[in-house]
């Protein structure tokens, strides 16, 4: 047994294989009422708390461990199983959750995304509004969290933290060797010029990319569209009224980046391996959500401003592309009493400080002292507070429903994973989101 296994006591590990549909869940887990879902089943108020999540990478494992330790300190008498299900950018977790719900075996709670993503669980989520009321969450959470964690007039989840998606991270030594000033990159075209400079002046990878799953490329599309085509074009795309020329121009820029400046093994590696290229000085830039910064924080002798830096994705300055890590509350809950205690904990200061400082995210509460978070996350919180716009992310549940997201990722898989077919990808993306 490893040290981590010992520290994350009283839990077992669940493996995920294959895929599972998330359709047809209404009627499972006692949610056949078409939306309410109820706030608990007949499993009694006690029992073992079972929590499913997908935090197994360089940022997530440490953050999950800190969350469990904080929970044990707050609730030492609650028996629990925190089960990590990694891989696929939540795809494996989603498959396990879907199977559990369809088999009327819901966990106590599971990590997931709010907003339109809740639509996939229509009718099978319970009402956790009593926790929101008792804990006064509406008074302390950012407004987007209040709005996006409701479905059919009831709270279905509690937020744990907020990530930013329009990020560009870099290895300071590599960009200095190339003679590139990241602060000067205020457009996508300037970024492409910088990638060319890195390629010509150094032996480093200009932009590292992990594309073993399609989600990283779809995520890169969203930040590139926001930075190049602007807020209005991006929001119109999410709202189902895409400008075809804006979509095409975005794919043209992506084809130039992905076709010329990424690592040769991109198709065979994922986020964690790709981000390691920044830590080891093998690459200049990476686009990722700021969970990448969580991995940097947890790396040895790899310090902000000295070894790595951050730049808002070029062209999207003044904007904060929004993402939430949250826990969802199934109906017919197997342990409603202790689950309510866990959900109250998720929204507490103790949980949000413990988790977010390691995850590379910021609290969703507005009353937390950020002094424990370090300079990068303090700056992130300031950027959130001062942002002119906070557009929802595309890939991680806030911008479009899950079925639309699946269609977009299918287009990336078939048309834009090398070679890069701009015309086909443009047509596919426009069709996928159009009302």
ABEGO torsion letter per residue (X at the ends): XBAAAAABBGBBBBBBBEBBBABGABGBGGAAAGGAGEAEBAAEABEBBBBBBABABAAAAAAAAAAAAAAAAABAABBBBBBBBBEGGGAAAAAAAAAAAAAGBBBABBBBBBEAAAAAABGABBBAAAAAAAAGAAAABBAAAAAAABBGGBBABBBABBBBABBBBBBAAAAAAAGBBAAABABAAAAAAAAAAAAAABABBABBBBAABAAAAAAAAAAAAAAAAEAAAAAAAAAGBBBAAAAAAAAAAAAAAAAAABBAAAAABBAAAAAAAAAAGABABBBBBAAAAAAAAABBGBBBGAABBBBBBBGABGBBBBBBBBBBBBBGBABAAAAAAAAAAAABAAAAAAAAAAAGBBBABAABBAAAAEAAAAAAAAAAAABABBBBBAAAGAABBAAAAAAAAAAAAAAAAOBBBAAAAAAAAAAAABX
